[in-house]
Amino acid sequence: MGHIRIGAGGWDYFIIPSGDRLKAYSLAFDFVEVNSTYYRLPSPSAIASWRRRVSPGFEFSVRCQRDLAELHRFELTPQTLRIIDSMEKTCRYLKATVLTILVPKALVGEIELASKLNNFLSTTSFGETRIAIEFRGSDPTEDTLKILQDHDAVHSVDLSTQDPKVDSSILYSRLFGKGKENIYEFDDNELQDIATKASGPKFDQSILAFHGVRMYGDAARLKTFLTSGKFPSATGQVGLGSLGEVLGEDARFPTTKSQLVEEQGWKLYDKSGEERARAREVLEKLPEGTYPTLDNVLASLKRTVL
């Protein structure tokens, strides 16, 4: 089994009372995906600051500035060459293992994509940094996948919903889950399945980048499972006490059953000390109606579920 690195898409939302969020993040995880580079080219001072604030063994991956694929469609224009130069310098300074490039849905369907990618990958080098390509919205053609294989590029997928279709010694997965707009929390079975796939003997290294509203918690729970063989509790209580703790985070009242199911059903609570379950399973058993407070919800569930 190769080495598995676990982290998330950025450190800006890693909430701490005060201080350096990246430094604090790096004490919890050994890898981060830099997302800000997708929106703008980074300054040399920012890159130097990122590297300086973490330990030598901490690993970065870098998202390629989006205009390379979205606007210029891999054509080697002066603007594209400027992006490539910036990304190469960023990856080299950070010693990034992977540079991820997102291919938008509109470009995935273009018949010329395979030839454009072939020309780009044939003439572009990022040193020791591997290129990972993610296809958004639809599946690439066999010709496109063959280009990735020919140039030793990584097929980046969400391992919770699909498997890579290109053989590679590196697995790079950006994990979003099955929710809408990244609103999702991975349950124990899903995380265990991800761990099993990432532990495959064909991978020398697997890199798992969690995204979405629970990305730090998801990453931490999987890391705990890989080191201890057990998943940590989601809350400090069990049963309805745990559900109440989860709903109490941000549920708005008064509310209806359908609103609770839609807005809160994706969350996990501790059904018992050893088992997590999705809030949806219990909330769907609520009688129809409007609930003025959280206590009203819990009282109704106590009567109908227990």
N, C-alpha and C positions, 0 to 999 in steps of 0.2 A: 504494500500500500504506500502510495506517495504521500507527500506532505499536504495537509489541508490548511489553507489560510481562510479565516472567517472575518468579515467586517461588514461595512455598510457604505452607502453612497454619500460620502461627505461627513463632516463633523460639525457643521453649523447648528444642527438641532440637538447636539449632545449637550443637554442642559446640566450645568453645574452652578453652584451658588455664585462663584466668582472665579476669575483666573482664566487660564489658557485652555480653551476647549479642545484644540488639537492635541496638546500635551496630555490632558486628562483622558481623551479618547484613546491615545496610544498606550496608556497604561492598562486599558481594558481589552484592547484588540491589537493584533499584530499586522493589520492590513487595512487600508482605506482606498476607496475609489474617489479620485478627485473629480468632482462634477463641475466646478466653476469654469474649468477650461473648455467645456462644451459651449458656453455662452460668450466667452471673451478670451482673448489671448492673455496669458498671465505675464506679469512683469518679472524681470530677473530677481528683483528684491523679494517678491512674494514667493517665488520658487525656493530661493535660498532660505527664507524664513521657515517654510514647511519642512525642509530637510533638517534644519538646525534644531527644531523643536521636538524631534522624535529620536529614538535610539537608532544606532546603525543597523540593527536587524529589522527595523520596521519597514514594511513594504507598501509601496504606492502602485496603483494603476492610474492611468490618465485617460480621460475622455477627450477624443479629438474634437476640435472646434467644429461646430455643426455646418458652417458654410462650405467646407470641403465637399461634403456629399449633397447637402440640401440645395445649395445655390450653384456651386460650380460642377457638381455631378462628376467628380473625380477627374475633370479635365485639368491638365497641367498649365494653368494660367499663371500670370505673375502673382495674382492674389492667392491662388492655391499654393504656390511655391513658398509664399510668406508664411502661410499656415503650417505647411510641412516643416519649414525651418524652425518655427517656434515650438512645434510639438516635439521635434527631434531633440532640441536643446532642453526642453522641459523633462522629457523622459530620461535623457542622459544624466542630468543633474540629480533627479530624484532616484535614479537607478530603478526605474519602473520596469516591472516584468512585462506588463501588457499595456498597449494603447488600444482602446476600444473605439471603433468607428460605427456610428449608427446610420444605416441605410434607410431613409424614409420610405413609407409605403408606396408613394408615387413612383419612386425610382426602382423599387424591387420588381415592379411589373414591366419595366422597360426592356425591350429585346436586346438593346445594346449594352446592358449592364455588365454582362460577362466580359465583353471586349474592353470596356472602360476599366473594369477592375483589373483585368489582366495587364493592361498598359500601366496602370497606377502601381500595382504590386511589382511589376518587372523593373520599374525605373526608380522606385522609392525605397530607401532603407532607413530604419530607425535604430540601427546598431543592434545591441543585444535585446532590445525590446520587441516582443512579439506583437503582431497586429491581430486583433480579434474583431470580427465583423458581426454585427447584430442586424438582422433583417426585421424591420418593424411592419407589422400589419398583415403580411402574407409570406408564403414560403418562396424561397429562391428556386430558380430552375436548376436542373441537374448540371447544366453547363456552368452556371455560376458557382455551384458547389465544387465542381472539378477545378475551377480556377483557384479557389481557396486551398484545395488539397495540393495542387501543383506548386503553390508558393508558400506552403507551410503556414498558412494563416489559420487562426482559430475560429471555429463557428461558435459564436457566443449565443447562448439560449437561456431561457428561464427553465432551469432544471425541474421545477415543480410542475411544468406543463408540457415539456418536450425534451427530447434528447438531441445532442449535437449530431449532425449528419456528415461531419468531416472528421476523419481520424486524426488525432493529435495527441502529443505527449502532455499537453496542458489542457485542463478544463477551466473555462472561465464562464461563470454563470451570474447573470444579473437577475435577482430573485424578486418578483413582484407578487406572485400568488394569483389567486382566482377571483379577487375582488374587483370592484369598479374604482377607477381613479386612484389606484394604489391603496385603497382602504381595505386592509386585510391583515390577518394575523395567522401565522402558520401554526397548525396544531401539532401535537407530538408525533403522530403517525406521518404527517407530511415531512417534518424535519428529519425523522428517522429514515424515510425513503430518500431524501436528498443526501443524507450522510452515506447511505449505502451506495448510491450512484457515484458520489464523489470519491469514494474509497476504492473504486475499480482499479484493478492491477495495471490497466493500460495507461493510467495517468501518473506521470512523475510528480506532478503538482496540480492540485485543484484549488481554485480561488473562487470563493463564494461571496458575492457582494449583495447584501440584502438592501431592499428599497421599501418605500412605503411608510405608513404612519407608525408601525411598530418595529422598524428595522433594527434598532439597537437592542430591543428586547428579544426579537427573533434570533439575532446573531448571538446574543449572550446565552440564550437557552440552548441553542445547538452546540455552542462551545462547551457548556457545562455537561451536556449529554456525552460529548466525545471524550471528555476527561474523566467523567465519573460513571458513565453508563446509565444515569438517571436524569430525568427532566426536572427542573426546579418548579415549585409552585408558582402559579400566576399571581396569587394574592396571599394575604395572611390568614384567610379563613377558608371554610369549605361550604358547599351547598348554597342556600339562599344568602347567607352572610357574604360569601365570595361574590355571588352575582350582584348583590347590592353594592359592594365595593367597586365593582367594575362599572355598573350603571351610574354610580355616583360621580364618576370622573367628569362626565360632560353631558349626561342626559338632560334634556330641557323639559320643563313641566309648566302647565299641563300638557299631556300628550295622549296619543291613542295607541292601541295595540299595534296597528300597522306601522306607525311612525317608529315605535320602539324596535320592531323587528327589522325595519329597513335601516335605521340609523345605528342600532346597537347590536344587531344579531351576529355580526361578524366577529365580535370579541370572544375571547376565551375566559372561562371562569373555572375554579377548582370544584369539580363535581364531588371529588373526594380527595384524600391526601395523595393519592397516586394517579388520579385520572382528571384530565382537563376535558371540557366539553364546550361547544359553541353556545353562546347565549341564545341564539335563535331557537335551539331545541326546546328550551323552557319558555321563552317569550311567546312562541306560537301556541302555547297551551293557555295563554291568558284569555279570559272572556272578552268579547268585543266591548268597546266602550272608551270613555275618556278617563284618564287617571290624573288627579290633581297633583299628587306628590309621589315620590319614590316609595314612601311607606305604604301608600295605597297599592302600588304594584306588588310589593313584596307580600303584603297581607293577602291579596287576591291569589297570588301563586301558592302561598302556604295552604290556603283552603282547597285549591284545585289540583295542586301537584303532589303535595305531601299527605 
